[in-house]
Amino acid sequence: MTTANHEFFANAVAAQRAKPPTIVPHVIAGKKYFDGALLKREDPSFPSVIVSGCHDAPAELVHLAVEKSREAQREWVKVPLKERIARVAKALDYVAGKIDDWTVRVAVEIGKTRAGARGEATEVLEILKFYTEYAGRPGAFEDEREADPAGFANASVLRPYGVFGFITPFNYPIVQAAGPTIAAIIAGNGMVIKATHDGPWSCHAVYEMCEAMDLPVGLVNIIHGADEPGRVLVASDVDGMSFTGSVAVGQEIIRQFNCGPYPRPVIAEMGGKNPVIVTDTADLEMAADGIVFSAFDLVGQKCSALSRVIATPKAYERLVELVAERRQKVVIAEPAVKDSFGGPLVNQRAVQRFKQVVEQAKAGGYRVDGGQVLEQEGYFVEATVISGMPAEHELAVTEYFLPLVSISKVDSFEDAMTAANATSMGLTAGIYTGDVEEARTFLREIEAGCVDVNVPGHATTGWWPGPQTFGGWKASGSTGKQALGKWYVQQFARQQSRKTVKDLAGLLLE
């Protein structure tokens, strides 16, 4: 049996909680380090249980990790692309054999339900398959060139930058670290991973995966800790940075990387304040189902989560009632509970933020369905619906990363489109409508990277990988080239145009 079976999963989680905490090391050039203050990670479902830990990496270790990655990268860049792909693909069997282990890690460190935790583990397999397949396509790292009129041989190829750094988020500690790391090393770079201290054991799985790839020792290194090691990594001499997290932090990294002797690439996937429009002609039952799933999956702790509903007049009142009814059926409980739809928040600070938002909504006289902190040991709060505030209200435009969704009424579909786009972020968005022209206008004018139209069960994008790419526009993303697409891996390389005499033409594609 595997974690696909809930009883097996629940027993495995219970067994892990009974074990001593797993303290993961920094690993640099194959050597383990335990330098820095010990940071303990509690199980957010049972904060009295310490399940893992790491050490807060001192600055000298961060710089050592970059140095050793750079040394190994000088050898890795000599390896032909086809062989790099083959070595990365060696991890496929390894990852397939680690699904159950990784599922339990994510469940106890992050509090994800069985489906969410297992889904994260299996997504890494999909990323390995997609990126190795895309990178191996003819022309993926070289483009077709016309004959040079002067008779020279010429080529245009992609070459690696050198060493990338990556700062990981807590909500997807394995898959969000795996994607950039796989892409960077296929493209010929080294990678220094700064793991989240809210899921160090989970994130460490990505380093373990890389050990199965037959890479040069030190090409991929991992450091752990809270915020300071991340700041040191950003301030180091890495050649590029990949980042998943808040808009504020992502923009600060971009500013720093543009202020040196020359601009360096930042591949950032940042936050979202994601809307769904529900119009008078919509199937409101379908809309309510989609809203509840997309708002409360992973208890709102994901950048793609739906957090604001914008409804036109004839849809508004009925929609509020339907969503309020459905949110009562959302089971918030620890992962081992079979019917659990959502687990705990990540920490006590998130609970305090939840309480503050609910108090602000009540003080404003808005309707609040839910809003309670649950009387359990862990960081559990109710799935909550706030309705009645204007679409431009602070509660409706600020990203909170909580199981909170606002429902606002506007006068027309045109006003709904204006409100949906009236934010600096643009990650996901959706619409429910029975009017084909409204759907067409939405697709043409919405400013978001991932959009849904009348999708049963998903008001805004809530699944990947697969053939659908994932990424944001405006402040939600820095490149316009989305993860899980055919252009993602290539972002970790830069173009070089080459020309030589015909006798040396064979050198151009080496």
N, C-alpha and C positions, 0 to 999 in steps of 0.2 A: 504494500500500500504506500501511497505518497500523500503529500499535503493537498492533493486534489480531493482527498477524502477528509471531511471535517473532523471526524473522531481522531484520526491519525494526527491531524494538524493540532488539535486541542491538546492531545497528550504530549506532543513534541514541544509545544509552547510551555506547558506545565513543567516538563522535565528540564527545560532550559532555565526556567526561573529558579529551579531548585539548585542549580549549579553555581559555583563561584563565578563572579563576573569575569568576562574575557577582557583583558587589558591588551590592547593592540600597540605594537611599536611603530615608530617611524622606521622606514626602510629606505636606505640610501646606498646605492651600488651594492645591493645584496646584504648589507650589514644592518642589524637591528639596533635601534637606539631607544632608550627610555628616558631621555633628558627632558627636563622641564617639570613643572608642577603637575600632579595627577589630577585629571578632571574625571569625575565619576558621572556615568549616565544612568539615570533611573529609568525604570519601566514606566512610561506615562500612564499606564493603566493601574499600576500599583507602585507609586513613587517610593514606598519603603523598600522596594527591591532594587538593588543595583545590579544591572545586567551587563554593563560593559564599562570601559574606561579608556582613556588615552592620556598622553602627556602634552602639555602646552609647549610646542616646539620653540626653542630659543632661536634668535635671529641667525646665529652662526650655522645651525643645522639647515635652515631654509636656504641660505646661500650655498652651503655644501651640496644640497640636493640639486640646485640649478647647475653648479659646476660639474658634478658627476654626470648629469644628464647631457650636458654639452659635450663632454668627452666621449660618451657612448654614441651620441648622435653623429659624430664625425665618421664613425665606422658604419652606422646604420644607413647614412646617406649614400654609401657606395653600393648598397644592396639594391639590385634592380626591382622595379615596382612589382613585377610578377612574383618575385620571391617574397617581397614584403607581404603581399596579399596572402600568399600561401602560408607564411608563418603565423600571421594573425588568425587565419582560418583554423589553425590547429586548436584554438581555444573552443571551437564549437562543441566537441565532445566533452570537454571539461565542464563547460557551463551547463550542458544538458544534465550532467551528473550532480550539479550543485543546486538544482532548483529547490529541493526540499530544505536544504541547509539555509539558503539565502532567504527563503520564505519565512523561516522562524526568526532569523536575525532581524528582519524588517518588522515583524510583528511585535517583538519584545522591545525593540529600541524606538520605534516610531509609533507603534500602536495601530498599525494598519490591520484591517480585517483580512481574513484568509484570501479572499478574491483579490484584494488590492496588493497584498504582500506577494502572493504567487504571481500575479500579473506583472509586477515589477521585475521579478526574476526572469520570467519567460521573455520579457521585452528585450533583454540583453541578447538572447539568442537571435531575435529578429534583427536587431541592429547589426550584429556580426554578419548575418546573411546578406542584409541589404548593402552595407557599406563595402564588403568585399566584392559583391556582385557589381555594384555601380563602378567601383574603382577599376575593375578588370575589363570594362567595356572598351572596345576600340575607340581611341580618341579621348578617353577620359582625362588623360594627363598630357595630351598633345593634340594640336588641332591640324586640320588639313591645310596645306599651303600650296599656292600656285607656283609654277616654275618661275624662278627669278629671271627677269629679262636680261640681266647681265651675265647669266650663266653660272651663278653661284648656287651652292646647295644651301637650303635654309630650313629652319624649323622653329616652331613656337612650342615651348614645353613649360610644365609647371615644376617648380623646385621648392623644397621645404624652406621654412623660415629659420629653423634651428631648434629652439626649445620653447614650448608653450607651458604656461601655468594654468591651472584650473582650480577654481574655488567652488565647492559643491554646496547645494542646498540640502536642508534636512528632509524635505518631504519626499524626495526620490533619491535616496542616498546612493543607491547602486546604479540605477539606469542613467541618471543624469551625469554621473561621473564616467560611466562606460562609453557613452556616445562620443563625447569629445576626445577621450583618450584613444579609442579605436580609430577615429578619423585622423587624429594628429599623427599617430605612428604609421598608418598606411601611407600618409602623405610624406613620410620621411623625417618627421620631427621626433624630438624627445618630449617627455611630459613630466611635470611635477604636479602632483595632485595634493591640494590642501583639503583634507577631509572635514566634514562637518562634525563638530564635537557632540551634536545631538544624535549622531548615528555612526560613530567611528568604526564599529565592528562591521556594520553593513557596508560602508564605503570601502573598507579595507578589502572587501571581496574583489574589487576592481583590480587592485594590485595583484592579488592572488591569481586572478584570471590572466593577467599579463605574464605571470611566471610560466604559464602553460604555452606561451607563444614562441619560445625559443628566440628571445630578443637579446641584444647585447646587455650585459650586466650594467645596470645603472641608467639605461635608457628611460625607464619609467621609475620614478621614485615617489614615495608618499610621505607626507608630513601631516601631523595631527595638531589639534589645538582649537582654541577659541578664535577671537577676532585678530589678535596681534600677528600670528604667523601669516594670516592672509594679507595683512597690510604690508608685511615685510616682502612677501612674494610679489605683490604688485609693484613695490618700489625697487625690486631687484632688476637684473639685466636680462630677464627673459625676453625672448623675441616676439612673443605674442601672448595673449591672455584669452582664455575662454571662461565665461562666467554665467551662472544661472542664479538669479536672486532678485532683489528689489531694484526698482528704477533708480532710487537715490544712489545706492552703492554702485550700480552698473555705470551710471553717468559719471560718477567720480573717477572710476577706473578709466573710462574713455578720455576724460580730461587729462589725467596723468599721462596716458599713453600718447597723447597728442602734444605734450609739452616738452619732450626731450629733444635730443639732437635731430631726431626725425620721428615721424608718426609710426607707431607700431599697431598691428591689427588687434582689435578686440572683438571677439565673437560672443555677443551677449544675448541671452534670452532672459528678459526681465518680466516685470509684473503685468497684471491686467485688471481692469475694472470692466468686466465683460457683460454686455447687455443682451437681452433678447427682447424683440418687439413682438407684441401680440396684438393683432388688429381685429376689427369688428367681425371679419369674415373667417376668423381662425376656428379650428376645432379646439375648443377650450379644454376638453378632457385630455386630448393629446398634449396640449401645451402645458397643462398642470403636471402631467407625468414627467415631461421633459425638464420642466423647471425644478422639480423636487430632486430629481437625480443629479442634474448638473450643478445645483447649488450645494447639495449636502454630501456628495461623494467625497471621501477623504475629509469629511467635516469642513469643507471649504478651504482646506489648506493646500491648494494647488493654484498655480497662476492661471490655469484655464477655467477655473470654476466660475459658474454663473453667479453674479452678485447683484444685478439690477434688472428688473423687469419694467418695460415701458409699454403701457397698454393704452389703446384708444378707448373712447367713452363707453361704447356698447359692450366691450369685452371686460372692462375693468372690474366691476363689482362682482360678477360671477366668478371671474378668475381669482380674485382674492379669496373667496370662499372655498373654491376647489383646492387651491394651494394650501390654505390653512388646514383643511380636512386631511390632506395627504401628508402634511408634515407631522401630524400627530402619530402617524403610523411608522415614522422613521425610528428604528431602534438604534439607540446610541449605547454601546456597551463594549466591554473589552473583547479583543479578537476571538477568544475561545468560546464566546457565546455564539451559538449556531446561527441565530437570526440577526446578528449584528450587522447593521448597514454602515455605521460609522463608529470609529473608535474615539480615543481621547484627543485633546489638543496636545501640542508638543510640550508645553511646560506651563508653570503657574503664571508667568507673564502673559501668556496668551489668554488665560482665563480672566485675568484682570482687565485686559483689553476688551474682552467680550462684555464684561459687566459694565464698563464705562460706556460702550456704544449703546447697550440696552437702556441704561439710565438716561443717556442723552435723548434717545428716541422717545422714551416715556415723558421726559420733561418737555419735549416739543409737542406733546399731545397726539402723537401718532399711534396707530394701532400696532400692538406687539403681540404676535402669536408665538408662544414659547418664551424664550428669554431667561430661563432658569439655569442656574448651575446645579447639576445633579448631585444628589447626596450619595456619592460613592467616593472611594479612596482616591481614585485617579482624577485626571483633569478633564472631566466630562461635563459638557454643556448641551442644552437642548438645541435641536435644529430650530431656527428662528426666522420668522417672516415679519418684516416691518413694512407697513403700507400706509399710504396717505400723504407722504412728503412729496414736495415738488421734485421733478426729475433732476433739477440742478442743485438740490440740497446737498450739503456736505456728506450726509450719510449715504447718499446715492452716487457719489462720485469718488469717494475715498476707498482705496483698497485696504481691507482689514485682515484678510487671510483667516476668516472665521466662518462658521456655519450660519451666515446671515445673508438673507436676500431681501432687497427692497422692491416694492411694487409701487410704481408711480403712474398717474393718469395724465395723458396729454390730449390735446384737442383733435389731433389728426395724425394720419400716417406721416405726413411731411414733418410735423413737429417731432414725431417719434424718431425719424431719421436724424434730425438735427440734434436731438438729445443723445442719441446713441453715439454720434461722432464727436460730441462736445467733451472730449477728454484727451489728455496727452497720450494715453495708452491705446493700443489697438491689437490685442492678442486674439481673443475669440469673440464671436458674436453669432446671434441666431435670429430667426424670425419664424413665427407661425401665422400663416395667412391663407385664405382661400382665393385670393386675387392674384392671378398670374402676373399682372403688371406690377403689383407691389413687390412680388418676389423678384422680378426682373430689375426693378429700381434698386432694391436692397443689394443685390449682387453687384450692381454697377457702382453704387455709391458708398457702401459701407467701408469703413477704414479699419480693417482688421485682417490678420493673416490667416485665420481659420474660421470659416463661416458655415453655418448649417441652415437649411431651409426645410421646414416641416419634417424634421427628423424625429420619429417616434422614440421616446426614451432619452433623448439628448437635446436639450435646448441649445447648448453651446458645445463645442468640440470637447469630448471627454474620453476619447480613445486614441491610441496610437501605440506601437507603430503599425505597419501595414503600408499600403500604397499611398496613404494620406500623409503629406508632410506636416510639420508642426513648427510654428514660429510666429513672431509678431511684427506688426508695423509700428511706426512712430516710436514712442518711448519703450515699446515692448520688445523691440529687437534692434540690433545694430547693423545688420547686413542686408536684409531683404532676401537672403538665401536660407531656406528653412531646413531644419533637421529632418532626417529620413528622406531627403530628396536627393536627386542625382548631382546637385551642385554643392552639397554640404561638405564632403570630404575635401573638395578642391579649395575651399576657403582657407585651409590650413597650408596652402602653398601659394607661391607667387609666380607670375608668368615671366619667362625669359625668352626673348627672341634671339635666335642664333643664325649665323651665316658663316660659311667657309667655302673653300675651293672644293670642287667635286671629288677630288681624290680623298678628302677627309670627311666625306658626307656621312660615313658610318658612325662617326663620333657624336653627331648632333643629337641622337636619341638615346645616348647612354645615360 
